[in-house]
Amino acid sequence: MCVVTESQPPVLSPDALGSAIREVVEFVDAAGWGQPPQLFALVPTSLLADTQPDWVDEHDTSELTLIEQAPLPVSPDSGMAELEHVLATTSWPAEVAGCALVQEIIVLPPEAEDDLDDALGPLLADPDSADQAARSAAAAHPESRQARLAAAVLRDGRNLSLLQLAPGVDDVEADDDAPIELLSHPNMAPNLVLALAATLENTPDEE
């Protein structure tokens, strides 16, 4: 993460967050499916242009520039990214206007909930086993769908979460030049949004 000199943060337009999260999804999507969670800092492009001009394309008109963070550590026990620990211990320099995270998830239709309850009932006394079983059962469910969840927050309180569904076996192959279809919901991923917002409130460690 770069450290730049303090400056009055620019006022971001109402469209800045939406444009940034779409750019995040497009960046991740370019590498295909099957990727671990990825965390990004969102830095005002005008600020980078003044302090780190080599990082900015002179023709870039976006208000926020994405800065990809180091890969998230993976738990040796579960093989999953240690997302909860990373978000609980992450902080940002004041120049960072926001952050975004993209992770792949499994989505199920509402009627699949009873199937999962039956599978998890005997394991509820062991939260770790139940969590792993839930992931396995969801992935194996015949109506499961792979998806990519993207969430982003800004220091001013704005947040946005979007969902990209992976192509299904019966879907017509999409045009490579067609825009990615992103789904929204006013209360999508509230816990993830809160966790990302908390990283913006954490005090950066002193060097």
N, C-alpha and C positions, 0 to 999 in steps of 0.2 A: 504494500500500500504506500502510495506516495504521500509525503508531507509537504504541504505548500504553505506559503505565507498567508497570514490571516487577511481576510478581505471581507467586505460587506457582501453577504450571499445575494445572488440575483433573485429577483422575484420570478417564480416559475408560473407559466400559463396553466389554465385548467387542463390542457391537453398533454402536458409534459409527462405525467405519470403513465398515462395510457400508451403514449408513444414509446416510452422507455420499456415498459413490460412487454410490449409486442416485439421490440427489438431483442429483448432477452430471450423470448421464446424462439424467435427466428434463428438466433445465434446457436442455441442448444439444438434446435431441430436439424440444423445443417449437418450435425454429426450423427444423426439417426437415433433410433431407440436403443434402450438398454444401457443408459448412462446413470452414474450415481448423481445424487443431489449436487447442485452447483449454486454457489453464493456469489453475489455481485454487489459492489459498491456503485452507487449512482452519484456522480460528481457533475456539477454544472459545467457544461462544455466551455462557456465563456471564461470560467475560472482556470480551467486547464489550458485554454488557448493563451492565457497570460503567463502562466507559471510553468507549464510543460507543453510547449507548442509542438514538440515532436510527437506527442501522443494524439494530436488532433488533426484530422483531415481538414484542409482549408476550405473545402466545399461542404463540410458537415454542417447541416442546419439544425440538428437535434439539440434540444435544450440540455439534455442529460447524456453524459457519456458513461458507458458500462465499463467497469473495471473488474474483471474476473478474479476471484480470490483463489488461494491455494486449494487443492482438492481436500475434501473433508476426510478426517481420519476414519478408519473402518474398525469396528469392534472385532477382535479376534474370535469372540464367542459366537456372535450372530452373523458376522460377515456383512452387516449393514453399517451404513455411515452413522457416526455418532452425532446425529443432528441435534438432539436435545442438549448434549453437553456443549457443542460448538456454539449454538445460539446463546446459551446461558453465560458463556465466557467471552463473547465477541463484543468489541467496542470499536468506535470509529472516530477518526479525527473530525474536528468541527467542520472542515471543508466538505465533508461527505454529506450530501443533501438527503440521501435515502439509501435503501438497500433492497435487494430482490433475491428471491430464492426460487429455484425450479427443482422439482423432484417428480419422479415417476411414481404413480400410485395405481391401485386397482379399484375400479368402480364397479358396483353391483346394483342391480335393480332392487327396489325396496322389498319385493317379495322374497329376496334371497336371505333376508335377515333371520328368518326362522331356521333355515338350514345351518347358518353359522352358530346360532344359539345352541342347537343340538350338538354341534361338534365341539363347542367350547365348554359346555356345562361341566364336564368332569375335571376340567383343568383350571377352573377359576381360583382355586386355592393357591396356585402358583402363577403369579402375574407374568413372569418371563415366559413360561411355557405357554400360557394362554395367548400372549402376544404373538409368539412365533407360530402357534397353531392357527391363529386368526389370519396371519399373512398367507400361510400355506393353503388354508381352506378357501380363502378369497381367490387366490391365484388359480386354484384347481376347479373353481365353480364353473359350470358350463356356460353361464351367462356373464362371466366376468369380462371386463374390457380394460385394456391397458390405457392409461391416460397420463398426461403431463400436467401437473399443477404448478402454476406460477403465481407467486404472491410478492407484492412490492409495497413498501411504505415510505413516506417522506417525513422529514422532521416537523413539517407543518401540520401533521395529523392525517393527511390524505393517505388512503390505501386502496389497493385494487387486487383482486384475485381472479384469475382466469384459468379455464380448463381446456386442454387440447386433447381430444380423443384420438387414439391410435386407429389407423384404418382397420376395419373389420374384414373378415375373410370374404364377406359378400359385398363389400364396398367396391365401387368402381374406382379404378386407379386414378388418383388426382393428377391434374396437370402440375408439373413442377413449378410453373410460373404463377399458379393460382395462389392467392393469399391464404395463409393458414386460418382455418376456422377456429375461433376461440369462443368458448361459452362463459357466461358470467352469471353470478347470482349475488344478491346483496349481502348474504351471510355465508359466503363460501370461505372455508378454512379460517374461522375466527381465531383459533388457538395459535395457528402459525402466524397470522397477522400480529397478534399480541406479542409473540416471541420475537419477531423481527423488530417491532417498535421498541421493545425493551433494549435491543442492542444499540439503538440510537441514544438511549438514555444512560447507558453504562459509561463510566468514566474511563477514558483510555489510560493504560498503564504508562507510568512515567519511564522514559528511557534511562 
